[in-house]
Amino acid sequence: MTTVDIAFLLNGRPVSLSVEPRLLLSDALRHHLGMTSTHVGCEQGVCGVCTILLDGAPARSCLMLAVMADGRSVTTAEGLSDPLAEQLRDSFQEHHALQCGFCTPAMLLTAHCLLSAHPEAGESQIREALSGNLCRCTGYQFIIDAVSSLTERGGEGDASHG
Amino acid sequence: MAEEFASAPHFVGARIPRTEDSRLLRGEAQYLDDIQIPNLLEMAFVRSPYAAARILSVDSSAAWNIPGVRAVFTFADMPFVLPQNGPSPIDQPVLARERVRHAGEAVVAVVAESRYIAEDACEAVHVAYTPEEPVLDMQAAQKDRPRRVHDAAPNVFYHQEYETEGFQAAFDTAPHRLTMTFQTTRQTACSLETRGIIAAADPFSGRMTVYCGTQSPHRLRGDLAEMLQMEEHLLRVIVPEVGGAFGMKAATYPEYLAVVQAARLLRQPVKWTADRVESFLSDVHARDDIHDLEVAFDQRGQIIAVKDHLMADGGAYASYPFSGAIGETSLAAKVITGPYDIAHLSTVIDCTYSNKVPLGAYRGVWGPVASFVQEGMVDRIAQFLHLDAAEVRRTNLVQPNQLPYRNAAGMLYDSGSFTESFEHALAQLDYTRWRATQEQARRVGKYLGIGLSNFVEPTAMASSEAGSIGYESCSVRVEPSGTVTAWLGLGPSGQGHETTMAQVLADQLGVDLEHIVVLHGDTDAAPLGGGTGGSRSGPLGGGAAMQAGRKMRERLDVYAAHMLEAAVEDIAWEHGRAHVRGVYARHVSLRDIARIAYNDVRQIPSGLPIGLEVTERYQPPRPVSFSNGTHAAVVEVNPSTGQVTVLDYVVVNDCGTLINPLIVEGQIHGGVAQGVGAALLESLVYDDSGQLLTTTLMDYLLPSAPLVPRMRIEHLVTPSDGALGVKGMGEGSLIASPAAIAGAVNDALSPWGVSFERLPIAPRDIVTSLGRSSAAPV
């Protein structure tokens, strides 16, 4: 099978590899580049556990071919290392926002993106922002609490949900 | 119970964040598909496109020619079965043998150097079939129509009848009788991590190491040994991080046998992970119940007798080792009266084969349908008599002075807080205010409904989907450096056992949490135990941890007393140090004791063994321990779109002593979310030819963050008489919530006289039935 040479930024570091054109980005990240925090739950673009940040915006790595990352910047949960990321990790632990942990890296990426753009987000906006990340364990409440506590309102929340 | 602990502080009962979280939050945790093994081959399956067919031929020559393909297996190459020793006489073959009996049944296994190549090769395998008429309707199937699924056995593989003495007279003479039929469609656990397994010969010992996200590591090892005719001690099962299980991962599956056998035959490591389509076509399905019900009651709404024909569609085979159909029905029949005092019961159970995926366990097995039936019946009675729904519940609830209470099916409710939890839930919800709001809203064309769901949750039973081991085990070792390592036979998948079991041990040993490591899921290290399922890990695992911790502490007390020249009774522990009670200056550390126990063994007090290791097994005093509680939901239904919005949700939960309230609440939240799915979204749909139409997450809908309500939780504590007073609690929230939400939807639609008796209630169901209904809203 022919292969294609690609190069992109992965968590801020340049990587290059030779891939089959049909290789999914999620598989390239997981099995060729060792970024196993990028999980695979459906390969149908629904569950969101394969979420990465592509040039800073959340994207489904299971719906992309690895060749489509050529020349782009890809961030996985392993690469989340700024102060906000650490606050999110602490807050997730403190609020018990994870159980099996399978959706967690993707949740962190989406939440990080939301809080970076909308530090003022209220509960409804947080729920909406996380609507593309399914969680089968937590019922979302403690995830919402963990994210809310880092907003400018500091978890005071709004009354618009429930 | 203060004497049960070595000392303050008490970790049991504290809201302690989990020790598991760090590796998960950093993306470092290794789930099955993250494991790297050199020369790992991958398996993919050719699955049946037909619900029922004869296999005429399999031509795999083209597949063998694809570079990278290492093997193509059919049943002839691995002639193994998952045997049935229970009521179902039909074994399940590892790969289809002559016939296929459900769409998605594995027919051919291909092993290749990558999953991509294996899937290419699957497409190159040509299987010729003669389709047969599928058996898809469980009520027709009971009469062996249109035919038998298995020639050798009737479709009804489990039939039971039960009736209380005097039932008929009580039923016949009751003032009122109502008939109703409740149904739950097929649903499934749908863990976000799919199933998978790796088998790799251990290069050091030559034994077979099996990595699998199973809930029951020791049972899986035993099953593999028995079914593949291997010696148990030549197998090691390791459970990696598990991305959700919910009962579904307790079963032993055909693919597991195929992978282990392939690794034996090829003498190379082999992996299989399901993709999502395969998950829907091969993970055990759940629910799929019909209850034909007649209820007799008096003018106050007091229920006198219940007659129920319970049916479940078991699918093509009884899932091993736990048939979901038998679980759904036989357990439901035992608690169908819930927390209500109903004297007479008559039940008939029929479980049938069909040409669908085998039915197995999903969190709350039997419970969601039983609660839906029991609460639905109470609501119909209230409606019929024009009584308030809460009042009819008060009339029927088991009263505190009746406990312990034996229900009409013979089950003993050991303890509980039925009336208290109900009244607390009404108060938390502000039931009266919501009733007034509902009335006002209707006048302006908004339709609110209130749903009430009182539940009982049988926990810590000897038998569950995890298997039939009625105890749990724990080994504790104080290391030479004075830190503590513990092993349990559990198979957790996100429940936080590493934290909760450490909390129990910390209190027993008087050491701080950070000095304890809890391990599980490796059959080479963990003592033989039952695993996780049936809400048993807290009460049984916790019991084992308590017992092992106490046994260890008794030995440590002897050391401390000897070294401090004090009486054993005067020894107290805190932060890993023993002191003479009241005299903190006279102390000795766990590290000092460990040094003697391992390295200065001539100083060991006489009568004690060398070292600091114990293994204990805990069997609870009762065969079952009942948790209970009440869920109350307020919803708004949009009659033109059918959209349901949950406005308020209250849970009052009583699971006895709480080891960690934070974790208990997380479990409740998750169960309620799954209940929202069960009530409003989730349905596995088959078409008339037996094709499963819902094989993506775009068709089988899971609740997302905006749909799940904020929940308010109150804990009541009625301890069990088992270890620590702990009761199980993993399933109650999914047992109670579908009934609460469905009840609220039905209440909202009461002006139309519409009442749904089938779950889930989808928007189109609401719109369709309101459109057809002649009654106009008041």
Interface residues (C-beta under 8 A of the other chain):
Chain A: E20 R22 L23 R30 M35 T36 S37 H39 V40 G41 C42 E43 Q44 V46 C47 V49 T76 A77 E78 R89 F92 Q93 E94 H96 L98 Q99 C100 G101 F102 C103 T104 P105 L108 E123 S124 I126 R127 E128 L130 S131 G132 N133 L134 C135 R136 C137 T138 G139 Y140 Q141 F142 I143 I144 H161 G162
Chain B: P17 R18 E20 D21 S22 L24 L25 R26 G27 E28 A29 Q30 Y31 D33 D34 Y116 A189 C190 S191 L192 E193 T194 E241 V242 G243 G244 A245 F246 D275 R276 S493 G494 Q495 G496 V646 L647 D648 Y649 L662 I663 E665 G666 I668 H669 G670 G671 V672 A673 Q674 T696 L697 M698 L702 S704 A705 P706 V708 P709 R710 M711
